[in-house]
Amino acid sequence: MHRLERWNSIRYEIAAAVALTLYVQAATNFIYPAPDTSEATWRRHALLFWSESATSIRTIKECERARNAVPSGARAFIPDDAPQVQWYLRDFAQTDSADDANIVVKIGKTQSGSLAGNPDAPEFGFEEWWNPDFGKLTTIRAIRYLLTQRAWSDVEIRDLEIQVSKPGDAAEER
């Protein structure tokens, strides 16, 4: 192909397509692997495939904190609509009652822009998804998105609260 006369006219387009492909691959696989719900709403990054819920970075840290706060053999109450939290807390026995659990997980409301910016708050954004509003997409926003992965429309975040009690606390309350 490089010996053809057309090579001079198409080599720059091919090089640009290869460069764009490599950039998009790097951006989607390495730059923002998971949502950071603590980002300011005006600065929120999102990938186009986060139209299905994606687990936030803070979920892993909060589940680790809960795991370290109670001894092995503790019980956890986790709603069925939080399977990712069930996975991170899989070492604990699941219970059907929040009164019998040392770790209680409560699902909060879904909102645009979460309380997750406060690292000391017991409630944080654990799931994020983005249904891009292509009606709000302009040329400038499209270029900015390609370069920075910054969302141009609202991102939805579902909050979660993890309450941890000492092993004897649940039994003493009854």
DOMARKOL-100444 format. One record per residue (C-alpha): residue number from 1; z, y, x; chain. Coordinates in pm, 1 decimal. Each point is the difference from the previous one (the first is absolute). Layout:
    k        up     north      east  c
  NUM         Z         Y         X  A
...
//
This chain:
    k        up     north      east  c
    1       0.0       0.0       0.0  A
    2      75.6     238.5     283.9  A
    3    -359.9     -33.9     124.8  A
    4    -146.6     126.2    -323.6  A
    5    -120.3     354.2     -45.0  A
    6     243.0      52.8    -290.5  A
    7     298.0     -61.1     226.4  A
    8      21.9     366.6      99.7  A
    9      31.0     105.8    -363.5  A
   10     253.0    -257.6    -117.6  A
   11     234.4     -53.9     294.0  A
   12     218.0     300.5     -85.5  A
   13      38.1    -113.3    -361.2  A
   14      94.9    -348.6     114.6  A
   15     251.9     141.3     248.8  A
   16     149.1     222.3    -272.8  A
   17      27.4    -295.0    -240.8  A
   18     169.0    -212.8     267.5  A
   19     244.2     281.9      86.2  A
   20      84.2      60.5    -366.6  A
   21      50.4    -372.6     -59.6  A
   22     237.1     -28.5     295.8  A
   23     192.9     311.2    -108.1  A
   24      45.3    -122.9    -358.1  A
   25     105.9    -343.0     126.5  A
   26     259.9     154.9     231.0  A
   27     125.2     240.0    -267.2  A
   28      46.5    -266.4    -265.3  A
   29     155.4    -258.0     229.5  A
   30     209.4     193.2     248.4  A
   31      72.0     358.1     -96.2  A
   32     162.1     -40.0    -345.5  A
   33      81.4    -368.3     -48.4  A
   34     252.6      69.3    -277.4  A
   35      95.4     298.7    -213.7  A
   36     266.9     237.5     120.9  A
   37     162.8     122.8    -319.2  A
   38     201.1     260.1     189.3  A
   39    -310.8     208.9      64.5  A
   40     -18.5     330.2    -182.6  A
   41    -217.4     -17.1    -312.0  A
   42    -248.2     250.6     141.7  A
   43     -28.5    -200.5     322.7  A
   44     -11.5    -352.4    -137.9  A
   45    -233.9    -249.6     166.4  A
   46    -157.0    -281.2    -200.3  A
   47    -271.8    -254.2      49.2  A
   48    -259.5     -62.8    -267.4  A
   49     111.6    -361.5     -44.8  A
   50     353.7     106.2     -94.6  A
   51    -110.2      11.2    -364.6  A
   52     210.0    -314.8     -21.8  A
   53     361.2      54.5      92.2  A
   54      80.9      -6.6     371.6  A
   55     351.8     -52.0     133.1  A
   56     139.9     299.7     184.8  A
   57     130.0      -1.7     355.3  A
   58     349.2      93.4    -116.2  A
   59      29.9    -312.8    -218.5  A
   60       9.7    -218.7     307.8  A
   61     268.4     216.8     164.0  A
   62     216.9      14.0    -313.9  A
   63     -21.8    -377.3     -51.5  A
   64      98.3     -47.9     364.7  A
   65     297.6     231.5     -50.5  A
   66     106.7    -198.2    -308.4  A
   67     -39.7    -331.5     186.5  A
   68     222.2     123.7     283.3  A
   69     266.6     136.2    -236.8  A
   70      90.3    -333.6    -158.8  A
   71      66.6    -340.5     156.6  A
   72    -226.4    -299.8     -46.5  A
   73      66.8    -183.1    -323.6  A
   74      17.8     321.5    -200.4  A
   75    -178.0      26.4    -333.7  A
   76    -268.5     245.4    -104.1  A
   77    -122.4     123.2    -337.4  A
   78    -364.0     103.6      27.4  A
   79    -227.6      68.1    -298.2  A
   80    -314.9    -209.0     -31.9  A
   81    -224.3     305.6      28.0  A
   82     103.6      55.4     363.5  A
   83    -140.0    -309.7     175.1  A
   84     -24.4     175.9     335.7  A
   85     375.4      69.4      -6.5  A
   86      60.0    -362.8     -97.9  A
   87    -195.2     -97.9     310.3  A
   88     195.1     227.4     235.1  A
   89     331.2    -120.1    -147.5  A
   90    -106.3    -366.0     -28.2  A
   91     295.4    -125.5     205.7  A
   92     241.8      82.0    -281.6  A
   93      58.8    -210.2    -309.9  A
   94    -154.7     160.1    -307.3  A
   95     229.1      55.9    -297.3  A
   96     -81.6      90.6    -360.2  A
   97     288.5     244.7     -34.6  A
   98      55.1     325.5     183.2  A
   99     377.0     -51.6     -39.8  A
  100      -9.1    -314.5     218.7  A
  101    -213.6     148.2     277.5  A
  102      87.9     162.0     329.5  A
  103    -339.4     168.3      13.9  A
  104    -129.2     159.7    -319.4  A
  105    -354.9     132.4     -15.5  A
  106     -94.4     242.9    -276.2  A
  107    -355.5     111.6     -67.2  A
  108     -28.5     371.7     -65.9  A
  109    -264.0     203.8    -170.2  A
  110    -352.7      60.6     118.9  A
  111     -79.0     356.6      90.7  A
  112    -235.1     208.0     202.8  A
  113     188.8      85.1     317.8  A
  114     328.6    -182.2      40.5  A
  115     352.8      84.9     109.7  A
  116     -67.7    -206.7     309.8  A
  117      10.6     291.8     241.1  A
  118     382.0     -15.8       6.6  A
  119      95.0    -284.3     237.9  A
  120     356.2     -13.6    -136.0  A
  121     -95.4     -35.5    -367.5  A
  122      62.3    -347.5    -146.7  A
  123    -326.3      30.1    -193.2  A
  124    -328.5       0.7     188.1  A
  125    -368.5     -56.9     -59.4  A
  126     -80.7    -364.7      58.5  A
  127    -350.7     -24.0    -143.2  A
  128    -286.4     242.4      15.3  A
  129    -346.9      -3.7    -145.7  A
  130    -281.9     244.1     -26.7  A
  131    -274.7      16.7    -255.8  A
  132    -222.2     267.4     152.9  A
  133    -118.6     265.4    -242.6  A
  134    -361.4      40.0     106.4  A
  135     -30.5     298.6    -234.8  A
  136     222.4     195.6     241.8  A
  137    -196.0    -111.9     306.7  A
  138    -189.5     276.9     173.3  A
  139    -204.2     -13.3     317.0  A
  140     282.2     157.8     201.4  A
  141     255.4    -245.7    -142.1  A
  142    -232.7    -294.7      71.1  A
  143     -42.1     105.9     362.8  A
  144     375.2      58.1      31.6  A
  145      62.5    -345.9    -147.5  A
  146    -238.1    -167.0     244.9  A
  147     172.2     169.8     293.0  A
  148     365.6     -12.2    -106.0  A
  149      30.8    -251.4    -290.3  A
  150     180.2     273.4    -196.8  A
  151      -6.1     -66.8    -375.8  A
  152    -176.7     263.4    -209.3  A
  153     166.8     -90.9    -331.4  A
  154     344.1    -115.7    -114.0  A
  155     156.3    -315.3     141.4  A
  156     228.2    -204.9    -226.0  A
  157     327.4    -131.3     139.8  A
  158     241.9    -245.3    -159.5  A
  159     362.6      44.0      99.1  A
  160     253.3    -269.1      78.2  A
  161     373.9      -1.1      59.5  A
  162     186.3    -261.4     205.2  A
  163     375.6     -15.2     -53.9  A
  164     204.8    -205.8     243.6  A
  165     355.8    -113.8     -65.8  A
  166     241.7    -192.7     216.1  A
  167      12.9    -377.5     -59.7  A
  168     333.0      14.7    -182.3  A
  169     -74.8     309.8    -209.1  A
  170    -192.1    -180.3    -273.7  A
  171     274.8    -258.5     -50.8  A
  172     284.1     255.4       7.0  A
  173    -152.7     216.2    -273.8  A
  174      31.4    -274.2    -260.2  A
//
